[in-house]
């Protein structure tokens, strides 16, 4: 594989970027033109235009969903790694007793507070907001989408 640099760092997914989006864009503009030029069957063109818009919106939202799902998995894996480094035990033993929102809130806790806060969360079933309020030494997460 070629070494990454400024010229080659952008990644394209050809079916998405060079086939799907151009077709949807052309269909959208054809629909708008059809609305303006065909007064008698305008509703058919409106339907085509709305369908093209909805398909492009759905595609965009699906892409966002995939990114957030992947990001949530990474948050979970980071917390598992931190917990293992601090306790030499697997987080999976207690992880099933916590919701993802609780786990996501726990990631803001410093290493000094994390293990105790996990125990407190398990004992008292703290809400994500309560977990965040309990943190004294906040670890920022500035990379979240």
DOMIBA-511400 format. One record per residue: residue in three letters; x, y, z of N, C-alpha, C in turn. Coordinates in steps of 0.02 Angstrom, whole numbers, padded with zeros to 5 digits, always signed. Each point is the difference from the previous one (the first is absolute). Layout:
<rs>
AlaXYZXYZXYZ
...
</rs>
This chain:
<rs>
Unk+00042-00059+00000-00042+00059+00000+00044+00062+00000
Unk-00020+00049-00038+00036+00062-00006-00002+00039+00066
Unk+00056+00031+00018+00003+00040+00061-00048+00059-00006
Unk-00038+00012+00053-00051+00053-00002+00032+00069+00004
Unk-00026+00045-00040+00022+00070+00001-00058+00044-00019
Unk+00013+00065-00009-00053+00048-00015-00037-00018-00065
Unk+00036-00023-00050-00031-00014-00065-00045-00061+00000
Unk+00015-00049+00043-00038-00063-00004-00040-00016+00064
Unk-00008+00047+00045-00032-00016+00064-00076-00004-00005
Unk-00030+00030-00051-00073-00002-00008-00020-00068-00026
Unk-00053-00027+00031-00024-00066-00022-00069+00009-00032
Unk-00009-00034-00056-00064+00001-00034-00028-00071-00002
Unk-00065-00004+00004-00035-00064-00009-00035+00007-00067
Unk+00030-00026-00054-00024+00013-00068-00075-00011-00011
Unk-00030-00056+00024-00072-00007-00013-00041+00057+00031
Unk+00023+00025+00057-00037+00052+00034+00015+00069-00030
Unk+00063+00016-00007+00020+00067-00021-00006+00011-00075
Unk+00011-00051-00041+00002+00010-00072-00059-00029-00038
Unk-00043-00038+00033-00059-00028-00033-00064+00023+00035
Unk-00009-00016+00063-00062+00014+00035-00015+00075+00005
Unk+00046+00038+00028-00014+00072+00009-00008+00037-00066
Unk+00041-00013-00051-00014+00034-00064-00068-00018-00030
Unk-00020-00063+00004-00065-00020-00027-00056+00035+00038
Unk+00005+00001+00066-00052+00033+00041-00002+00075-00015
Unk+00057+00031-00008+00003+00071-00015-00032+00015-00068
Unk+00017-00039-00051-00029+00009-00066-00076-00011+00003
Unk-00022-00052+00035-00071-00014+00006-00036+00057+00035
Unk+00031+00029+00051-00030+00056+00036-00009+00060-00047
Unk+00052+00017-00039-00005+00057-00045-00048-00013-00059
Unk-00003-00062-00024-00049-00017-00051-00070+00009+00027
Unk-00010-00021+00063-00065+00009+00031-00020+00073+00006
Unk+00047+00043+00020-00015+00072+00006-00016+00029-00069
Unk+00039-00020-00050-00014+00024-00068-00069-00024-00024
Unk-00016-00062+00016-00065-00027-00019-00057+00037+00033
Unk+00009+00020+00063-00052+00039+00035-00012+00066-00036
Unk+00054+00032-00020-00006+00066-00032-00027-00003-00071
Unk+00016-00053-00037-00018-00003-00070-00067-00035-00013
Unk-00019-00047+00041-00060-00040-00013-00055+00019+00050
Unk-00043+00044-00022-00054+00024+00043-00054-00053+00010
Unk-00013-00041-00051-00056-00047+00004+00014-00059+00047
Unk+00060-00026-00001+00017-00058+00043+00052+00020+00053
Unk-00010+00058+00028+00047+00028+00050+00008-00046+00060
Unk-00054-00031+00024+00004-00041+00061+00046-00060-00008
Unk+00003-00027-00060+00046-00056-00012+00072+00023+00008
Unk+00015+00060-00025+00067+00027+00006+00016+00020+00072
Unk-00049+00024+00035+00009+00015+00072+00017-00064+00037
Unk-00034-00054-00016+00013-00065+00033+00071-00024-00015
Unk+00021+00007-00062+00068-00021-00019+00052+00042+00038
Unk-00012+00065+00003+00047+00045+00035+00003-00015+00074
Unk-00058-00010+00031-00002-00016+00071+00034-00067+00013
Unk-00012-00049-00043+00033-00066+00007+00076+00007-00005
Unk+00024+00039-00047+00073+00010-00007+00028+00033+00062
Unk-00035+00051+00025+00023+00034+00060+00001-00047+00060
Unk-00053-00039+00009-00004-00046+00056+00054-00054-00004
Unk+00014-00025-00059+00053-00050-00008+00068+00029+00019
Unk+00013+00061-00022+00065+00030+00017+00004+00014+00074
Unk-00054+00024+00031-00001+00013+00072+00008-00065+00039
Unk-00035-00053-00020+00005-00065+00033+00072-00027-00005
Unk+00030+00008-00057+00069-00022-00009+00047+00037+00046
Unk-00009+00065+00005+00042+00041+00044-00009-00020+00073
Unk-00062-00008+00021-00014-00018+00069+00025-00070+00017
Unk-00003-00046-00047+00027-00067+00011+00075+00003+00011
Unk+00032+00042-00039+00073+00009+00008+00016+00027+00069
Unk-00040+00047+00025+00010+00027+00067-00011-00055+00053
Unk-00051-00040-00010-00015-00054+00047+00059-00049+00004
Unk+00029-00018-00056+00058-00044+00000+00058+00030+00039
Unk+00012+00065-00010+00055+00033+00035-00012+00000+00075
Unk-00061+00015+00022-00014+00002+00071+00002-00070+00031
Unk-00022-00050-00036+00003-00069+00025+00073-00021+00009
Unk+00042+00016-00048+00071-00016+00005+00031+00039+00058
Unk-00018+00062+00007+00027+00041+00054-00020-00027+00068
Unk-00062-00022+00007-00023-00029+00063+00039-00063+00017
Unk+00016-00039-00050+00040-00061+00010+00070+00019+00024
Unk+00028+00052-00028+00067+00022+00020-00001+00025+00073
Unk-00052+00038+00018-00006+00024+00070-00001-00060+00047
Unk-00039-00051-00017-00004-00060+00042+00068-00035+00004
Unk+00035-00006-00056+00066-00033+00000+00052+00040+00040
Unk-00002+00067-00006+00046+00041+00039-00012-00009+00074
Unk-00063-00002+00020-00016-00009+00071+00023-00069+00024
Unk-00010-00051-00042+00024-00067+00019+00075+00000+00010
Unk+00036+00032-00045+00073+00002+00005+00022+00037+00063
Unk-00029+00057+00014+00017+00038+00060-00014-00040+00063
Unk-00058-00031+00003-00019-00040+00058+00049-00058+00011
Unk+00019-00033-00055+00048-00055+00006+00068+00025+00023
Unk+00022+00057-00026+00064+00027+00020+00001+00019+00074
Unk-00057+00022+00025-00004+00022+00070-00011-00057+00049
Unk-00036-00052-00021-00019-00053+00048+00028-00068-00017
Unk+00025-00008-00060+00023-00065-00025-00058-00050-00003
Unk-00061+00027-00007-00060-00042-00008-00039+00027-00060
Unk-00040-00045-00029-00039+00019-00058-00064+00037+00021
Unk-00015+00054-00036-00060+00038+00014-00063-00039-00020
Unk+00006-00046-00047-00057-00038-00024-00038-00035+00057
Unk+00034-00013+00055-00031-00034+00057-00057+00043+00028
Unk+00009+00065+00001-00052+00045+00027-00033+00042-00054
Unk+00027+00000-00059-00024+00043-00054-00074-00011-00017
Unk-00023-00061+00003-00069-00015-00017-00050+00031+00049
Unk+00024+00019+00058-00044+00031+00051-00006+00075-00010
Unk+00038+00027-00047+00000+00072-00013-00028+00014-00070
Unk-00036+00055-00006-00025+00020-00066+00057+00033-00038
Unk-00008+00007-00066+00052+00034-00038+00006+00073+00023
Unk-00056+00032+00015+00003+00070+00022+00040+00007+00065
Unk-00006-00050+00045+00040+00001+00061+00074-00009-00017
Unk+00015-00047-00045+00069-00011-00020+00030+00062-00033
Unk-00040+00033-00042+00023+00060-00034+00014+00055+00051
Unk-00040+00005+00052+00011+00050+00052+00063-00017+00040
Unk+00011-00063+00012+00058-00021+00040+00067+00016-00035
Unk-00001+00006-00066+00063+00012-00035+00030+00067+00017
Unk-00040+00046+00028+00025+00066+00019+00038-00001+00067
Unk-00005-00055+00036+00033-00004+00066+00075-00012-00009
Unk+00039+00030+00044+00072-00010-00001+00015-00072+00022
Unk+00061-00022-00012+00020-00067+00020-00008-00010+00075
Unk+00014+00052+00039-00005-00005+00073-00072-00012+00023
Unk-00048+00025-00037-00070-00004+00019-00039-00056-00033
Unk+00025-00025-00056-00040-00045-00042-00024-00063+00036
Unk+00044-00037+00031-00020-00063+00031-00051+00012+00056
Unk+00013+00048+00042-00047+00015+00054-00068+00023-00026
Unk+00002+00039-00054-00063+00025-00028-00039-00057-00034
Unk+00034-00048-00029-00034-00058-00028-00035-00039+00055
Unk+00036-00011+00056-00030-00035+00056-00061+00038+00028
Unk+00007+00065+00007-00054+00041+00025-00060-00002-00048
Unk+00013+00002-00063-00053-00003-00051-00037-00067+00004
Unk+00037-00053+00009-00032-00066+00006-00042-00006+00064
Unk+00026+00027+00054-00036-00004+00064-00062+00045+00002
Unk+00006+00060-00026-00053+00050+00006-00039+00012-00064
Unk+00019-00034-00054-00032+00008-00066-00004+00074-00019
Unk+00058+00033+00000+00004+00071-00016-00020+00013-00072
Unk-00033+00055-00011-00017+00021-00068+00063+00029-00032
Unk+00001+00005-00067+00059+00031-00032+00014+00070+00026
Unk-00053+00039+00012+00010+00068+00026+00030-00002+00070
Unk-00023-00047+00042+00028-00006+00068+00073-00022-00002
Unk+00016-00044-00047+00069-00022-00008+00044+00060-00017
Unk-00022+00040-00048+00039+00058-00021+00007+00051+00057
Unk-00053+00008+00040+00003+00047+00057+00050-00025+00053
Unk+00009-00065+00004+00044-00030+00051+00074+00006-00017
Unk+00015+00016-00062+00070+00002-00023+00033+00064+00024
Unk+00057-00008+00034+00039+00057+00024+00054+00020-00050
Unk+00034-00049-00029+00054+00012-00048-00025-00023-00069
Unk-00027+00046-00037-00032-00013-00064+00053-00014-00054
Unk-00010-00054-00039+00042-00015-00058-00040+00019-00061
Unk+00021+00051-00036-00038+00025-00057+00001-00050-00058
Unk-00054-00002-00038-00005-00039-00061-00019+00048-00055
Unk+00051+00027-00033-00012+00050-00052-00003-00030-00069
Unk+00005-00066-00006+00001-00032-00065-00067-00032-00019
Unk-00049+00005+00043-00065-00031-00014-00036+00037-00056
Unk-00033-00036-00043-00036+00029-00057-00062+00035+00026
</rs>
